[in-house]
Amino acid sequence: MSSFRLLLELEKNMLYAKYRGYNKRMVNNMIYPSIDKLLNVVGSKFLLVNIVSKRAKQMEDADYYQLSEYKSHKNIGKALEEVSKGLVHIKEK
């Protein structure tokens, strides 16, 4: 999945939840970990999407996971959980 498609998917989920009238608590349960928490770890949405897409591809190719249990079933969700827990580090050039 491309970085742009991942960003669109996250935005679509938030808009759908608002349209359906879910309260904030229900929305946070739907999208774990929350975007607000992730943006505190990573500076921007674009950097977040780039990191998560690369990590998810690594998980798929190497079948290597850093946590023993995940809430998500898909690799993208698992990569988001790893970012929120600080297990994915960014090297600046």
C-alpha positions as CSV (number, residue, x, y, z in Angstrom):
1,M,0.0,0.0,0.0
2,S,1.4,3.4,-1.0
3,S,2.1,6.1,1.6
4,F,-0.6,8.3,0.0
5,R,-3.2,5.6,0.1
6,L,-2.4,4.9,3.8
7,L,-2.9,8.6,4.6
8,L,-6.2,8.6,2.7
9,E,-7.4,5.5,4.6
10,L,-6.6,7.1,8.0
11,E,-8.4,10.3,7.0
12,K,-11.4,8.3,5.6
13,N,-11.8,6.4,8.8
14,M,-11.9,9.6,10.9
15,L,-14.4,11.2,8.6
16,Y,-16.6,8.1,8.6
17,A,-16.6,8.0,12.4
18,K,-17.6,11.7,12.6
19,Y,-20.3,11.3,9.9
20,R,-21.8,8.3,11.8
21,G,-21.9,10.4,15.0
22,Y,-19.5,8.4,17.1
23,N,-18.2,10.2,20.1
24,K,-14.5,10.7,20.6
25,R,-14.1,7.7,22.9
26,M,-15.6,5.4,20.2
27,V,-13.4,6.9,17.6
28,N,-10.3,6.3,19.7
29,N,-11.3,2.7,20.1
30,M,-11.7,2.3,16.4
31,I,-8.3,3.8,15.4
32,Y,-5.6,2.5,17.7
33,P,-3.2,4.1,18.4
34,S,-4.7,7.5,18.1
35,I,-3.3,10.0,15.5
36,D,-2.7,12.6,18.2
37,K,-0.5,10.2,20.2
38,L,1.4,9.3,17.0
39,L,2.0,12.9,16.0
40,N,3.6,13.5,19.4
41,V,6.2,10.8,18.5
42,V,6.6,11.8,14.8
43,G,6.5,15.4,13.7
44,S,4.1,15.2,10.7
45,K,1.5,13.0,9.1
46,F,3.6,12.6,6.0
47,L,6.6,11.4,7.9
48,L,4.4,9.0,9.9
49,V,2.9,7.5,6.8
50,N,6.3,7.1,5.2
51,I,7.7,5.3,8.3
52,V,4.7,3.1,8.8
53,S,4.6,2.0,5.2
54,K,8.3,1.1,5.2
55,R,8.0,-0.8,8.5
56,A,4.9,-2.7,7.3
57,K,6.7,-3.7,4.2
58,Q,9.6,-4.9,6.3
59,M,7.2,-7.0,8.4
60,E,5.7,-8.6,5.3
61,D,9.1,-9.3,3.7
62,A,11.1,-10.5,6.7
63,D,8.3,-11.8,8.9
64,Y,10.0,-10.0,11.9
65,Y,7.8,-8.5,14.7
66,Q,9.1,-6.6,17.7
67,L,6.1,-7.1,20.1
68,S,4.7,-10.4,21.3
69,E,1.1,-9.2,21.1
70,Y,-0.6,-6.7,18.9
71,K,-4.1,-5.3,19.0
72,S,-4.1,-5.0,15.2
73,H,-4.3,-7.9,12.8
74,K,-2.8,-6.1,9.8
75,N,0.9,-5.1,9.4
76,I,0.1,-1.4,9.0
77,G,-1.7,-1.4,12.3
78,K,1.1,-3.4,13.9
79,A,3.6,-0.8,12.5
80,L,1.5,2.0,14.0
81,E,1.6,0.3,17.4
82,E,5.4,-0.1,17.2
83,V,5.8,3.6,16.4
84,S,3.6,4.6,19.3
85,K,5.6,2.5,21.7
86,G,8.9,4.0,20.4
87,L,10.2,0.8,18.9
88,V,10.8,2.3,15.5
89,H,13.7,4.8,15.3
90,I,14.3,7.4,12.7
91,K,17.8,8.1,11.4
92,E,18.4,11.6,10.2
93,K,20.9,12.1,7.4
